[in-house]
Amino acid sequence: MQATTATPARATMVRTKGVFPLVAFFGLAYALSWLILVPAGFGLLPDSAAILSLLAPFGPAVAAFVVSALTGGRSAVGQLLRRMVQWRVGLRWYLLVLFGIPLVELLGAFVVLGSVPLDDLAKNWPLVFTSYLPQVLIAVAVIGLAEETGWRGFALPRLQERRGPLMGTAVLAVVWAMWHLPNLFFGSWTALSYALWLALTIASAFIYTWLFNNTGGSILLVAMLHAAINMGAGLAMGLVPGLEDAFDVRVYGAGAIAFVAVALVLVATTRGGLGYRGGLGYQAERVPPEAPTRS
């Protein structure tokens, strides 16, 4: 008579395919970042430790590597590292991210202002090359890879596999947005500016998913998208000075209009698929099944 029995190693691997890796990742990502942001917000960190605030964005990346190592071992960590430098995705994706994102943010700004200030654009366009692009390159490393190695690199593939692209993205969008709560409590936010930021953040999550799925799970490209969104807002304010206000209501409003529109178009044109092709969304190394044992 044949019977299959799970060895301890095999049983562990089966358990890690469940919800545990996601729960562990989210909990650790919040803990690592908030243990810095919350004391810093209350002014409890000494001046000599202020540099720790620069490490807070790396919470998701560190959490991704820790949980990957615990649940998948060396191969899972290697897979994560390889996707962080996965740059061969086609030139069009770089152009779309680097120039398409600030363009849609600028279009959103025109809607908010109710005009197209051609004189300001003609005068300030060199900022694209002298300010925006250099800032994007820096932000890819200190913001993009710091966050996206965790959110899109680790969590998104598992959420898509469990819940599908739409629901998986929606869940991740909420968790990702709530991770920023210390910004609301300790930053110069109003209820309106936070609501607009929340709308653009949740909407942009669907753009991240679409890009991730269409670039074979490239963490590098979604990190670049993150940097382009952040620095693109600054570029829009530089190109159109009238967009700036004390609490960033106008720039967040422009971003919300732009990204909600783009997200709706992507969901509609892909019929909710967002480029998802099943599985983890990238070519992962598979562990071959064990042969059954006899008893």
Secondary structure by P-SEA (a helix, b strand, c coil): cbbbbbcaaaaaaaaaacaaaaaaaaaaaaaaaaacaaaaaacccccccccccccccaaaaaaaaaaaaacccaaaaaaaaaaaacccccaaaaaaaacaaaaaaaaaaaaaacccaaaaaaaccccccccaaaaaaaaaaccccccccccccccaaaaaacccaaaaaaaaaaaaaaaaccccccccccaaaaaaaaaaaaaaaaaaaaaaaaacccaaaaaaaaaaaaaaaaaaaaaccccccccaaaaaaaaaaaaaaaaaaaaaaaccccccccccccccccccccccccc
